[in-house]
Amino acid sequence: MFKHPLIGTSTLLMCLLVAFPSSAKKHDHHEQDGHALVQDEHRPGAKIEFEEDQDEVFEAVKKGYIRPFSEMYAAVERDLYGRIIHVELEEDDDVWVYELKLNYDNNIIKVEYNAETLEMILIKGRNFKQALKN
């Protein structure tokens, strides 16, 4: 390895990594990653599952059939008390649906939102009415 009298090996390696990042191809692929496109916000403690592959999700986002996570989280915060612990995105009879599990007062509440309109289409679980804000 090249030795420079003023620059240590680890410093030189760091300079090379900064000067020549290996993420150029990854970045192009990332733009086509529908899962990453939808998941524009990360919440600790929430398990995320995508039932459909990233290409299908990417196309659905481009067509406006799926709103991003940040908007879905805002809708949930508008409608419900509790903490999201599980998010699943799937297509069901040509409709994209966010299926959520929330923990509210130690009860698991299952909620479904239309991923395009962000309207709540189903809610169930023990004492779910107490989790509703309106």
N, C-alpha and C positions, 0 to 999 in steps of 0.2 A: 504494500500500500504506500502511496505517496506520503512523504513526511515533509512538513513545512516547519521551519524552526519556530514560528510564532503561533501556529495553529495546531492544536492537538487533534488526534485522530477522531474523537467523538464530535468535536466542533466542525471538522471538515465534513464528516458524514452528514451532520445536520444541515450544513450549507448545501450539500448536494441534494438532499431530500427536498429542501425548500426550492432550490433552483429547478429541479426536474421532478415535479410531482408525478406519481404514477396514476393519478385519478382522472386523467383526461378521458379515457375510454369509459370509465365507470360513470362519469358525469353524463355523457351522452346517453348511456343506458338508463341512468337514474331518471332522466326526463321522460322516458317511456314507461317507467315503473308506476303503474296505476295505484298500487298499494301506497307507495310513498307520496304520491300526489294527493291522495285522499287523506292520509294520516299527516296533516300539516301541523298537528299539535299532539304532543305526547303528555299523558297524565300518568304520574306514578301510581302503581298498584292496579292499573286497569289492564287486563289481559285482552289482547287484540287477535281476532281471527278473521281471515278472509276466506270465504267459501269458494269464490271464483278466482281464476288466475289473473295476474296483473294486467295482461293485455285486454281482457274483457272489461276490467275495472277502468283502465285508461280510456277506452272507447266510450264507456258510459259517462265518465267525467266530462270528456270532450263534448258529448251530446247534451250535457246538463242533467242527466238522470241521477247523479250522485252529488250531493253537497259535501264539502270537506268536513273533517272531524271538528274543526273549530266552530263551524256553524251548528253542527249537531250538538256539541257540548253546550253552546249558548241556548239552544232550544230546550235541552234537558234542564238546564239551570233556570230557565224561564218557567217551566212547567212543574218541576219536581224538587223535593228535598231528597237528600241522600247522596251517596258517593258511588260513582260508576266503578264497577269491579270487572265487568266483562263487556266487550263490544264485538259483535259479529256482523259482517256485511255480506249479504247474499242476495241473489236474484230469485224471486219467487213469482212464477206466472207473469213474467215480463215486467215485474215491478221490483225495483231495488229497495231493500229493507235493511235498516239498522236494527238489530236485535240486541237489547241491552239487559244487563243485570245490574241492579243497584242494591246497595246495602243501606237500608233506612231503619234506624232503631233496631238493629240486629235482625231485621227481616229482609229476605231477598225478594225484590220486586222485579218482575220481568216486564219489559216495555218494548214495544216495536214502534219505530218511526218510519214513515215513507222517506226514503233517502233523497228524493227529489224535492218534495214539498216541506219536509221536516214537520209534518203533521203526525201527532200521536195516533196510531191506529189500533193499539192494543195495550192494555195494562192489566196485570194480574199478580197475585201474591197475597200473602197474609197482611192484613191491615193496609192494603195499598192506598185506600182513600186518604189515610193520614199523610201519605207521601205527596199527595197532590197539592200544589200551591193555590190553585183556584177552584 
